[in-house]
Amino acid sequence: MGSNRRNADRVRFESGYHARIMGIDGTWHQQCSVVDISATGAKLMVQGTLDRMRAAEFFLVLSRTGHPHRRCKMAWVNGDTLGVRFVKPSETTKERTKRTP
């Protein structure tokens, strides 16, 4: 196995935690299970195909009502499993500032 490059301790869910991923614009969503999670990212097992996963950035919705959720960037994909890094609010503010003329 490769070396562990994680920066934060993870909490592992034995049976997975049912959640869903959703496009930033809300046009798509897909069921998934959270395998493990930390303050900086998560490992997800996607139910179904990853064909719609063309977006590098999306939301991880952790409840049926839409809250709480975390904005994510895809870190890696291996079959039906993917790693995500949580986007910090300061990162999205910097991106908006860069785009403003």
N, C-alpha and C positions, 0 to 999 in steps of 0.2 A: 504494500500500500504506500501511497505517497505521504508526504509529510503533511501535518495538520497546519494550515495557514490561517486558522480562525483566530480572530482577535478577542472574542468574547466567549464566556461559558455558555453552553447550550443546554436547553431543557428538551429531553427526548420524550415523545409520546409513544407508548407501547403500541396502541392500536391506531395511532394517527388522530389528528384533530380535524374534523370536517370543516372545510372552508371553501372559498372559491376565489379565483383570480378574475379580474375584470379590466377591460381596456380603459385607458385614461379617459377616452371620450364616451365610454359606456355602451359602445356598439357591440361588444361581445363579452361573454363570461364563460367560465368553465369550472366544473367542480374539481376539487383537489383535496388532499390530506396533508396536513403539516406533520412532517416526520420529526423534525426538531426545529427549535427557534431560539434566537438570542436577541440581544439589544441591537445587533448590527445586521442580522440576516436570518434566513431560514432555508431549510431543505424541504421541498414539496414533491409529492407524488401526484401527478396529474391523472385524472380519470378520463380515459378516452384518448384521442389523438392530439398531438401537439401542432397540427397543421396550422391552426389559427395563431400560434405563438410567433408571429412575425414581429410583434412589438417588443422593443427592448425595454420598455418601461410600462408598468401597469400597476393596478392596485391588488393587494392581498386583502380580501374582505373576510374578517374573522367572525362575523355574526350574521344572522339572518336579516337583521334590520339595516345593515350597511355600516354600523359603527360597532366596534372599532375597526379601523382599516389602516393599512400602511402602504405608502407608495414604494414601489420596488423597481430595481433594475436587475435584469437577468445576468447572472454571473457565469453559469454553465448549464449545459443540458447533457444528460446521459440516459437515453431511452425515454422512459416515462417519468424520470426524476429530474428536477431542476433545482439549482441553487439560486437564491436571490439575495441581493444586498439591499437593505432599506435605505431609501434616499432621505437624507436629513433635510429639514425645512430650510436650512441655510443654503443648501445646494440648489434648490428650486428658485430661491430668491436671487442667487447669483446668476442663474441661467436667464431669468427674466430681465435682469439688469443688463446683461450682455446683448440681448435682442432689442432693447429699447434704444432708438436712435438718439 
